[in-house]
């Protein structure tokens, strides 16, 4: 039986009968969790198992946004705090790359323990001085080289712990002057500037298994459509200039940067070249509309989906979590330990 080219959320900490029946019928490729779905480790573990049971696949991807800082769905009192990306870039007197990899390994340890196998991180956006605060300290630094160095380290730590990274927001959200959760950003920078700064970290990490699009218009490529629904951006930039051949997923279709009904949004993103579409808020009416506009996962999209899952290691890297936490806390002088 075929899978649908979508990733869907659920409304609360437990699945309803309606959700179970819907997921069993639609058979989404994966699922995503948010803070509304999280109470305790045992509860999250039960929820991830229940989600996989609905589609009959033990390897079904279950995603979460666990960057650290402002974007962390698993938090106190059951999970430790993690720093925002910028904190890694500000480390001095030690190997920033080593600590970023350790951060990824610790996050993977937390996620794998509750059945989550995909993290929507690292963020590879290089922020512009006049960019919106939606990125700000989530970025590893201002220089594309720093973003790429620390982003790769974070990704390596995640993979070593059995969790797939999703680089975001391809091909770059750093110049956006508005928050795409609320409205559609338009970036007027020319191709050369975009290529040298915004695209650069994604080029360096073009070997990653998965990437999430930006709901941003890049006027130098397509003045009418944001990357998520722009065939020009997906072909010329993501697959072309950046050279990314991993799985491309849309950012959340319910964000206000996009227009039209949810069926139309899903159809537009898939037609543009996204391999799968993402819908996060768990609203059943919206999910039904998304599902109605979602095709079966096939062709290159299916190949990329299989290749992404194949990147999960057969066995996780040996890891002493207590020692790792102590070393991590020492690097940050205990600022994120409490």
C-alpha positions in Angstrom: 0.0 0.0 0.0 1.4 3.4 -1.0 2.3 6.2 1.4 1.1 9.8 1.2 3.7 12.4 0.6 2.9 14.3 3.8 4.0 14.7 7.4 1.1 15.5 9.8 0.6 16.5 13.4 -1.9 15.5 16.1 -4.0 17.6 18.4 -2.9 16.5 21.9 -0.8 14.1 24.1 -2.9 11.0 23.1 -4.4 10.0 19.8 -8.2 10.2 19.4 -10.2 7.4 17.7 -10.8 9.8 14.8 -7.0 10.5 14.4 -6.2 6.8 14.5 -8.7 6.1 11.8 -7.6 9.1 9.7 -3.9 8.2 9.8 -4.6 4.6 9.1 -6.5 5.6 5.9 -4.2 8.4 4.7 -0.9 6.6 5.7 1.3 9.8 5.9 5.0 9.3 5.4 5.7 10.8 8.8 4.5 12.7 11.8 5.6 15.8 13.8 5.3 16.6 17.5 4.9 20.0 19.2 4.8 21.1 22.9 1.0 20.4 23.0 1.8 16.7 22.4 4.4 16.5 25.2 3.8 15.8 28.9 6.2 13.2 30.3 8.8 10.8 28.8 6.5 7.8 29.2 3.6 9.6 27.6 5.7 10.7 24.6 7.1 7.2 24.2 3.5 5.9 24.1 2.4 8.5 21.6 5.3 7.8 19.2 4.5 4.1 19.4 0.8 4.8 18.8 1.5 7.0 15.8 3.6 4.3 14.2 1.0 1.7 14.9 -1.6 3.6 12.9 0.5 3.2 9.7 2.1 -0.2 10.5 5.7 1.0 10.1 8.3 0.8 12.9 10.6 3.1 11.0 7.9 5.8 10.3 9.7 9.2 10.7 8.6 11.2 13.8 9.9 14.7 13.8 10.2 17.4 16.3 11.8 20.9 16.5 14.5 20.6 19.1 17.1 23.3 18.2 17.6 24.7 21.7 17.0 28.2 22.9 13.6 29.5 21.9 12.8 26.4 19.8 12.7 23.4 22.0 9.6 21.2 22.3 10.9 18.9 25.0 11.7 21.0 28.0 11.6 21.3 31.8 11.0 19.6 34.1 11.7 16.3 32.2 14.3 17.4 29.7 17.3 19.7 30.0 17.7 23.1 28.4 19.9 23.5 25.3 21.4 26.7 24.1 20.4 28.6 21.0 22.7 28.2 18.0 24.4 31.5 18.6 25.8 30.3 21.9 27.9 27.7 20.2 29.4 30.4 17.9 30.3 32.5 20.9 32.3 29.9 22.6 36.0 30.8 23.1 39.0 28.9 24.3 37.7 25.5 23.2 36.6 23.6 20.2 33.3 25.1 19.2 32.8 22.3 16.7 33.3 19.6 19.2 30.8 21.2 21.6 28.2 21.6 18.8 28.6 18.0 17.9 28.2 17.0 21.6 25.0 19.2 21.8 23.6 17.3 18.8 24.6 13.9 20.4 22.9 14.9 23.7 19.7 16.0 21.9 19.7 12.8 19.9 20.0 10.8 23.2 16.9 12.6 24.5 14.9 12.2 21.3 15.7 8.5 20.6 14.7 7.6 24.2 11.1 8.6 23.4 10.9 7.3 19.9 11.6 10.5 17.9 14.0 9.8 15.0 14.1 13.2 13.1 15.1 16.6 14.4 14.2 19.7 12.4 17.7 21.1 13.0 20.3 22.4 12.3 19.2 25.9 11.1 21.5 27.0 8.3 20.2 30.5 7.9 22.9 33.2 7.8 21.1 36.3 9.4 21.4 39.7 7.7 21.8 42.8 10.0 18.3 43.9 9.1 16.7 40.5 9.2 13.7 39.7 11.3 14.2 38.5 14.9 12.6 35.2 14.0 16.1 33.9 13.2 18.5 36.1 15.3 20.1 33.9 18.0 18.8 30.7 16.4 21.7 31.2 13.9 25.1 29.7 14.7 26.7 33.0 13.6 26.7 35.8 11.1 29.3 34.3 8.7 28.2 31.6 6.3 31.4 29.6 7.1 30.6 29.6 10.8 27.0 28.6 10.2 28.1 25.7 8.0 30.9 24.5 10.4 28.7 24.4 13.4 25.6 23.2 11.6 27.5 20.2 10.2 28.8 19.4 13.7 25.3 19.5 15.1 24.0 17.3 12.3 26.8 14.8 12.8 26.0 14.5 16.5 22.3 13.9 15.7 23.1 11.1 13.2 25.6 9.5 15.6 22.7 9.2 18.1 20.3 7.7 15.6 18.3 10.9 14.7 18.1 12.3 11.2 18.8 16.1 10.8 16.7 18.4 8.7 18.6 21.4 7.5 16.5 24.6 7.3 15.3 26.9 5.8 16.5 26.1 2.3 17.7 28.2 0.5 18.0 30.7 3.3 15.7 32.7 5.6 18.3 35.1 7.0 17.5 38.2 4.9 13.7 38.0 5.5 12.5 41.2 7.2 9.2 39.7 8.3 8.2 36.5 10.1 6.9 33.9 7.6 4.7 32.5 10.3 2.7 35.7 10.0 3.3 37.1 6.5 5.2 36.5 3.3 8.8 37.8 3.2 10.2 39.2 -0.1 14.0 39.2 -0.5 15.2 41.6 -3.1 19.0 40.7 -3.0 20.6 39.8 -6.3 21.7 36.4 -7.3 25.4 36.9 -6.6 24.7 38.1 -3.1 22.3 35.2 -2.4 24.7 32.7 -3.8 27.7 34.0 -1.7 25.9 34.3 1.6 22.4 32.7 1.8 23.0 29.6 -0.3 26.5 29.0 0.9 25.9 27.0 4.1 23.4 24.8 2.3 25.9 24.1 -0.4 28.4 23.0 2.2 25.8 20.6 3.7 24.2 19.5 0.4 24.9 15.9 1.5 22.4 16.0 4.3 19.4 13.6 4.2 16.6 16.1 4.5 15.9 19.8 4.1 13.0 22.1 4.9 12.0 25.0 2.6 11.6 28.7 3.4 8.3 30.4 2.8 10.2 33.3 1.2 10.1 35.0 -2.2 13.5 35.4 -3.8 12.9 38.1 -6.3 16.1 37.4 -8.3 14.7 33.9 -9.1 10.9 34.1 -8.9 8.9 37.3 -8.0 5.6 35.6 -7.8 6.0 32.5 -5.5 7.9 31.7 -2.3 10.5 28.9 -2.5 8.0 26.3 -1.1 5.7 26.7 -4.1 8.2 27.9 -6.7 9.3 25.4 -9.3 12.0 27.9 -10.4 13.5 28.1 -6.9 13.4 24.3 -6.3 15.0 23.5 -9.7 17.4 26.4 -10.2 18.5 26.9 -6.6 17.8 23.9 -4.4 18.5 21.2 -6.9 20.8 23.3 -9.1 23.0 25.9 -7.5 23.0 24.3 -4.0 23.1 20.7 -5.4 20.8 19.2 -2.8 19.5 15.8 -3.7 18.1 14.8 -0.4 14.4 14.8 0.6 12.9 18.3 0.4 10.0 18.9 2.7 7.9 22.1 2.9 7.8 24.2 6.0 4.4 24.2 7.7 1.6 24.7 5.3 -0.5 26.4 7.9 1.9 29.4 8.1 0.3 32.7 7.0 3.0 33.3 4.4 1.1 31.0 2.1 -2.2 31.7 0.4 -5.1 29.6 -0.7 -6.9 26.6 0.7 -4.9 23.7 2.3 -5.6 21.4 -0.7 -4.2 24.1 -3.0 -1.2 24.7 -0.8 -0.3 21.0 -0.8 -0.8 20.6 -4.5 1.3 23.7 -5.2 4.2 22.6 -3.0 4.3 19.1 -4.5 4.0 20.5 -8.1 6.9 22.9 -7.4 9.2 20.0 -6.5 8.8 19.4 -2.8 9.0 15.7 -2.1 6.7 15.8 0.9 4.5 18.5 2.6 4.3 19.4 6.2 1.2 20.3 8.2 1.8 20.9 11.9 -1.2 22.1 14.0 -3.2 18.9 14.2 -6.5 20.5 13.0 -8.5 17.7 11.5 -10.3 19.7 8.9 -7.1 21.2 7.6 -5.3 17.8 7.6 -8.1 16.3 5.5 -7.8 19.1 3.0 -4.0 18.6 2.9 -4.4 14.9 2.4 -6.8 15.5 -0.4 -4.2 17.5 -2.2 -1.3 15.1 -1.5 -0.1 12.5 -4.0 1.3 9.1 -3.3 5.0 9.0 -2.5 6.6 7.7 -5.7 9.4 8.2 -8.2 12.4 10.4 -7.1 10.5 11.5 -4.0 10.2 7.9 -2.9 13.8 7.3 -3.7 14.9 10.3 -1.6 12.6 9.3 1.3 14.2 5.8 1.3 17.7 7.2 1.1 17.0 9.5 4.0 15.9 6.7 6.3 18.9 4.6 5.2 21.1 7.3 6.7 20.0 6.2 10.2 22.9 4.1 11.7 22.4 0.4 12.3 23.7 1.0 15.8 24.2 4.3 17.6 27.6 5.6 18.6 28.6 4.5 22.2 27.9 7.3 24.5 28.2 8.1 28.2 25.3 10.6 28.6 26.3 11.6 32.2 29.9 12.4 31.1 28.6 14.2 28.0 26.3 16.4 30.0 29.0 17.3 32.5 31.4 18.2 29.6 28.7 20.2 27.9 27.8 22.1 31.0 31.4 22.9 31.7 31.8 24.3 28.2 29.0 26.8 28.9 29.9 27.3 32.5 26.6 25.9 33.7 24.5 28.6 31.9 22.1 26.1 30.4 22.3 23.4 33.1 19.3 24.5 35.1 
